[in-house]
Every structure is written in structure tokens, then in C-alpha cells.
Amino acid sequence: MQKILIVEDDEKLRKELEIFFTNNGYEVESLKTFDNTIQDILNINSNLILLDINLPGVDGEYICREIRKCSDVPIIIITSKDNEMDELLSINYGADHYITKPFNIQILLAKTASLMRRSNMEKVQDKINAGDFVVNLSNSTIIKNDKKIDLTKNELKILKYLTEQRGKIVSREEIMEYLWDSESFVDDNTLSVNMTRLRNKLEELGLKELIETKRGQGYILK
């Protein structure tokens, strides 16, 4: 049974979510105190986190960013803030979805199930051997010979997608959709920054010009 962790200080909503997800076949655990929120979240080892953005004494976006430093667990931000900048920050900090209150609980269930399936599929394949390099999905690294370089979550996803499509031109829109599932979450500049950082890391491994830009079309992994 897959476990959902609810990090929500509104007791009424928290209990409603607990009952709803339990009735839909999930194991549910909730945080009720927020003195040591980040460590408590990491200690629980859930399959998905429902995270309120406004918590007592701590910011949900900060929590999301800190969790992403050591875990790829799917995170859905739940918030009363209907603000595009907060939405963009949350996604850039590593959230997988952003849902504003009041929300349709059936849509929340569908998004949860979709993220669970995607996460489980990604865990099936631990490494991608591309011949001239290896992508380790379990610890977010790229390896060539005995040299290993850490990748951020977005860098890993970009490289994984390009590797799976190797030899084909992939548009920026396709990459952004793969990263965040919805183009409404996309910041074009963020993708450019991630691509530059990924190229620099590939060059550190001696894989210079591995990713080629096709002007007006996208990118191709050679």
C-alpha cells in the first residue's frame, strides 16, 4: 500500500483528506506539529507529499526546496494563494503539482494517482547505459569511466528524456511538458539555465557539445 503524507495545519481539511485518501486505498499519515517539519517529513518515508504552502513558522516553498536536496518523492503543493509567482516558485523549487483551495478533490485524487504511477515507473529502471556515459537515476548522477557528477532533479530529467530520444530533435515545449506535465508551469528562462548547467557538467566529463541546439527546432543529443 502506498503512503501519502499530509502536511497541513488546517485540522478540518487535514481530517477530510485523511478520510478521503484512506477510503481510496492509500495509507495516510499526517504531521500535526511543525517544529521540526523538514526532518519529520524525511523520517516518514512516504510515497507522496501533500504540502500546504502556509504553515506555522515555516514556508512551504522552503520546505519543498530542502526536501528536493535529498529526495525525489512527488510533492503536490496545496495553497490558498492564487498567485502565478508562488506557483512558479513552487514548481522551480521541485513541486510536481500546484493546487489552489478550494479544489476538486477528485482532481486531486487523479493527480495523486498519476504522480504515483510515474514515480513507480521511474524507479523500475535504475540506470541508463548510453554507451559513452551512464545515468544513475537512483542517486541523480552521470558517470563516465570513474568520474561521477551530481545532477539536480531537473537536469536529471532533461538528460533522461534526451537520452531516451537520442538522435531525434526534441523541442523546448516537449522538454518542458515532460518536466512539469503542464505548460502553464513553464518558465522559458529556467529551461535555458538548466540546459546551460547540464552542458557544463557534461563538458566536465569530456562530453563536449554532446547536446546540440537546432535553431528554431529544439535540441538533439548526438
C-alpha positions, -999 to 999 in steps of 0.1 A, spaced: 0 0 0 14 34 -10 17 61 17 6 97 14 20 122 39 -3 152 46 15 184 58 -15 207 65 -22 228 96 -59 232 89 -73 205 111 -107 202 93 -91 199 58 -64 175 71 -90 152 85 -111 153 53 -80 144 33 -71 116 57 -106 100 54 -108 106 16 -74 90 7 -78 62 32 -112 53 16 -94 53 -18 -69 27 -7 -39 47 5 -21 45 37 -22 80 52 0 98 78 -2 134 88 20 160 105 2 178 133 31 197 147 56 219 127 86 225 150 109 202 130 89 199 98 116 190 73 132 163 93 99 149 103 89 147 66 122 129 57 118 104 86 83 93 75 94 79 41 62 84 22 54 78 -15 39 113 -20 36 145 0 6 169 1 22 201 13 4 232 24 24 264 14 13 283 46 25 265 77 31 279 112 66 293 114 78 278 81 73 284 44 61 255 23 82 266 -7 113 265 15 103 230 28 99 219 -8 133 232 -18 150 215 12 133 182 6 144 182 -30 180 183 -20 178 147 -8 146 132 -21 126 129 -53 94 120 -36 64 135 -55 52 167 -39 18 184 -45 16 219 -31 -18 228 -17 -24 265 -11 -49 293 -8 -26 316 -27 -39 320 -63 -7 337 -75 13 328 -106 46 338 -90 41 315 -60 31 288 -84 62 293 -105 85 294 -74 69 261 -61 75 243 -94 110 257 -97 117 245 -61 107 210 -71 70 206 -66 53 183 -91 18 200 -90 3 232 -75 -34 232 -65 -52 262 -51 -80 260 -25 -109 254 -28 -101 224 -51 -120 195 -66 -109 165 -45 -114 141 -74 -89 161 -95 -65 159 -65 -70 122 -64 -63 119 -102 -32 140 -99 -20 119 -70 -26 86 -88 -8 99 -119 23 110 -99 24 77 -81 24 58 -114 51 80 -129 72 77 -98 69 39 -97 78 36 -134 109 58 -129 120 35 -100 118 4 -122 148 15 -143 178 23 -120 204 31 -147 205 41 -183 237 30 -201 241 54 -231 274 39 -242 296 69 -237 281 77 -203 257 62 -177 229 80 -160 222 67 -125 185 75 -117 186 64 -81 212 88 -70 209 115 -97 244 113 -112 260 110 -146 291 87 -148 318 83 -174 347 59 -166 354 65 -129 342 101 -128 308 110 -114 289 143 -113 258 151 -94 227 164 -112 198 184 -100 163 170 -103 156 190 -135 190 183 -150 184 146 -144 150 146 -161 162 166 -191 192 143 -196 170 112 -192 145 125 -217 172 135 -243 189 101 -238 156 82 -244 151 104 -276 188 102 -286 193 111 -323 160 129 -325 153 166 -323 133 174 -292 115 208 -289 117 230 -259 80 226 -254 83 188 -253 110 190 -227 91 215 -206 59 193 -208 80 163 -197 95 182 -168 63 197 -153 34 180 -170 17 213 -179 30 242 -200 13 266 -176 40 259 -151 68 267 -175 94 294 -173 113 296 -205 144 311 -189 145 283 -163 149 257 -190 177 277 -206 195 279 -173 191 242 -167 203 234 -202 234 255 -197 243 239 -164 237 204 -178 260 212 -208 287 224 -184 285 192 -164 287 171 -195 318 191 -205 334 183 -171 332 146 -181 348 153 -215 314 151 -233 317 185 -250 290 196 -275 270 164 -268 238 184 -268 234 204 -300 209 233 -304 188 232 -335 178 268 -340 141 272 -341 136 234 -335 150 224 -302 178 201 -290 194 168 -301 216 145 -281 242 133 -305 
